[in-house]
Amino acid sequence: MKERMKGFITAVHRERYEVKVNGEDLYARLKAGIYFIDQCEEEFPTIGDNVELEYNPLGDCLIIKTLERKSAFSRKDPDVGMGEQIIAVNFDYVFILMSLNYDFNLKRLERYLTASWQSGGQPVIVLTKADIAEETEEKLELVKQIAMGTDICMVSAVTGEGMEQLKPYLEPDKTTVFLGSSGVGKSTFTNYLLGRELMKTGEIREDDSKGHHTTTHRQLFVLDNGSRIIDTPGMRELGMWIVDDGMDFSFSDINDLIMQCRFSNCTHNGEPGCAVAQAMEDGTLTEKRWKNYRKIQKESKFQAAKESRQQAVVRKKSNKKKQGHFSKMNETGGEW
């Protein structure tokens, strides 16, 4: 019998994983007889996962089990028909990196916040490129208006401005995942924290002030103090998966308004005593925020309904197999 060991995944490539096992860096692949079968019960592992594997001294180890997770950031897979995509797991904090220059986008930030609260980690908004951005204080105020209960740090990984604010999160034995769209400066940010040029960085385009996408795979690094950081490729889109709990946190102001409506079944479309309509009329709730809330809510409900239908199909197939087995046993006089 092959020796079984435990380790955690430090990097994810196409079909290959880098795994830390007892301080040693090994390569591993998924065991086909476990992960590539009908109705596979194991979660496909990703960056940050603790796994069990069969040790192979002559080649790649084989991952045979994905252990329980304490947190997971997921989105709708951008490839059509692929369902949920898990980006990273087993982290304590989520650093949502957003550039203060032309990439500044509040609607996108609301989406990241919602998915981050859903993940089980604590989100922290990190506004990057403070050294080259304009109207930074005004933008900071706009972020504060939509990020109730979330810590916000305004930094520059080039000059070091504001980076001291991040120390309380980057503690020994804590793990932080970096998320954001392409060009927000995640690689520069990672290099600053590591104290060396380990990640390749791109130049800033003069026409739109955006950086080039440089990170090509997910990778975990350990800082000198023992803190773990997970760098991820920039996301060109963040489709919502099921984020009911996340919406309770990121849109708590809207949820409070809905509770104040005169009618419990208020559709917020002209009914008397609608607190949402009143808030938009007096300016305490913007129409943009309300529309983004409804859009994310619609996406989440659609994915939940789709998952429910798929689970029902799986259960139906499983029941048919059982019924066929039972019928065969009865015909042959078999015993249970």
N, C-alpha and C positions, 0 to 999 in steps of 0.2 A: 504493500500500500504506500502511495506517495505521501511524503511529509506535508502536513497541512500547517499553514502559518497565517498570521494576521498582519495586515499592514494598512496604510492609507494612501490614497491616490494623490500624487503631487502634480501630475500633468496628464492632459488628455489629447491624444493625436487622433487620426482617423479611426483606426481599428486597433490601436495599441495604447497602453497606459504605462506611465511611470509610477512605480509604487515604492514607498519607503517601508522597509521591513527590518525591524531591529537595527535601525540606523544605517542600513544598506539600501542603495538605490538599485531597484530591479525593474525589468520590463515584464509586462504581462498582457495576456489577451483573454477574452471571454471564453469559457468552456462551452463549446457548441451544444453539447448534450444537455446543458442546463438552460442557457440563455436563448438558444435558437430553436425552440420547440413550440408547438401549439400550446396556447394557454400557459405561457411561462409565468411562474409565480414570483420570480426574482426581478427587482428593479434594476434596470441597466445602470451600472455605476457611472459616476462622473467625478469631477474634481472635488476633493474634500471627503469623499466616501471612505469609510472603513470597510474593508473587505476581508474575506477568507480566500486563500488561494492554495493551490497545489504547487509546491516548490519544484523547480526543474533546474538542476545545476548546469545543464547543457544548452539551455535555450530559454525562451519566454515561459514564465510561470502561467498558470491557468487560474483565472478568477472563478470561484465556484459559488460565492454567496456575497450579497450586498447586505451589510449590517444596518441596523435601525438608524434613522437620521433624526437629528434634533431640529434642523431647519433646512429649507430648500427654496431657492429662487427659481421660478419657472415662468415660461411664457408659451404662447401658441407658437408651435414650430412654423417658421416662415415657409417651409416646404409644404405644399398643399397635401392634405390627407395624412400628415404625420402625427397630428395630435399635440400632446404636451411635450415641451422640451425643457429638461432640467438643466439649468446653467451651472449651478454650484450648490453645495450642501455643507451642513455642519459648521456654519459660521455663527459668530455672535453679533457682528455689526455688518451693515450694508452701507458702503460709501457710495452715494449717488453723485457722480461727478458730472457737473454741467458747466460749460464754458460761459464766461461773462461777456464774451465778444458776440459775433454774429450768430453763434449757435444757441444763444439764450432762448429758451422756449418753455413757457410755463405749462402749456398743455402736455408736453412730453414729460415734464417733471411730475405732474400729477399722476401720470400713468406709472412712472417708476416708483413713486411713493406708495401707490396702491399695491403694486406687486411686492414691494419690499415689506410693507406691514403684513401682507399675507404670508410672507416667507417664514416668519417666526424669528427673524433677526431684528435688530434695532436699526432703523435707517438713520443715516447722518448725511445731510446735504453738504457737498463740498463744491463751492463755486470756484472754478479754476481760472487761471490767466488774469488775475487781478492786476498784474503789472502792465498789461497792454489794453485792458478794457476801458471803456468810457462809461460815465454815469453809474458807477458801481454801487453807490449808496442807494440810488433810486431803484436799481434792480434788486438789491438786497431787501428793500421794503416790500417789493412785489412778491418775492419768495416767502417772506414772513406771513403775508396775508393768506397764502394757500397751504402753508406747512405748519399748521398748529400742532404743538407738542413734539416737533422735530428739531433737533439741534442743527444749526447752520454755521458753516465755517467758510470764510472768504480767504482764498490763499493764492499764492504763486509758487510753483515748484521751481521756478527759475531764480527768483530773488530770495525765496525762503519766507516771504511775507505770509503771516498767519499760520504757518505750519506747526507752530508750538501748540495751537489749539487742538491738534489731533492726538497728542500724547496720551490723554486719558483713555482713549479707545485702543491704542496700540500697546496693550499690556501683554506680559508673558502669558503663554498658554491661551490667549484669545485669538480668534480668527476673524479677519475682515475681508469681505469680497468687494472688489472695485467694479462698479457697473456704470455704463454711460454709452452715449452714441459715439460714432467714429470721430476722431479728431478733438476730443475734449482734453487730451493731455494725460491719459492714464499712464502711458509708458514713461513720460518725463516725471510724473508723480511717483511712480514706482522706483525709478532710479534714485530720486532724491531720498526716499525712505531707506533704500538699501545702501546708500552712500557710495554707489559706484554705477558706472554706465553698463548695466547688464541688459537692459531692454533697448532695442533699436527704436529711435525716435524719428519722426518725419518733420519736414520743413513746413512752415506756415505759408499757404497760398496767399498772394497779395490781393487777388480779386475778391475773395469772400472771407478771408481771415480764418479759414478752416485748416486743420491739420490733416495730414495723410493718415490713413489707417495702417498701423504698423504691427500690432499684436495679431498673430495668426492662430494661436491656440491658447487654451486655458492652462495656467501654470500657477503653482503654489510656491511661495518663497518664505523663508524664515529670517526675520530681522535679528540683529545682534542680541536683542533682549529676549528672544524666544517667541515674540509675537509672529503669528502667521498672517500673510496677506495673499489673496488670490487675485491675480490679474486676468481679465477676460477680454476677448476681442470686442471692439465696438459694435453696437447693435444698430443696424440701419432701421429697424422697426421693432416695436415692442407690442405684439398682439397679446391681448389679455387672455389668460386662462381663467380658472374659477377663482374669484377674488372677493367673495362676500365679506369675509372678516377684514380684509384689507381696506375695503370701502368704508367700513365702520370707523376706521381710524383716519384715513386720509380725507374723507368727506364728512367728518363729524359735525361740522357746522350745518351742512345740508340735512343730515339725519335729524339734528335737533329741530330744524325748521319744519320738517315733515311731521314730526311728533306734535307740533303746535297747530297744525291745520284743523279747522273746525270738524271736518269729516274724516273718519279713519280711512275711507276708501278714496280720498281726494286724488284726482289725476293731475292736479296742478295745471289745469288747462281752462281756467276761467271760473272755477267754482267759487262761491262766496266764502270768505273766511280762510282763504288759502295763504298760509304764512310764506310759502315760497314766492308767490306772485308779489306779495307785499314787500318782501326783502329785495326783490329785483327792482321794484318801483322806487323804493327809498335808497337804493344804491348799496345796501349792505351785502348783496349777492350779485355778482356780475352774470350777465347772460352767457358769457363764454364759459365760466366755471360750471354753470347749470347744464349747459349743453354737453360739456365734456363728461360730467357726472352721468348723464343719461346714456351717453355713448359707451362708456366703460361698463355701466350696469347692463346694457343690452348685450355686449360682448360676453360678459361673465355668465349671464343667464343662458345664452345660446350654447356656450361650451358645457354648462352644467346639464342642460337638456340632452345635448349630444352624447355626453358621457353616460347619462342614465340609459339612453337607448342602446348604446353599445354594450353596456353591462347586462342589459336585459337579453340581448342576442347571445352573449356568452353563456348566460345562465340557461337559456333555452337549448343551446347546443349541448351543454353539459348534461342537462336533464334527459335529452334524447339518447345520449350515449349510455346513461345509467339505465334508462328504460329498456334499451336494446340488450344490455348486459343481463338485466333481470329476466327478460323474456327468454333469453338463451339458456339461462340457468334453470328456469322452470321447465323448458322443453326437454332438457337433458337430465332432469332429476337431480341437478347439482345441489349441494348444500352451501349455506351461507357461512 
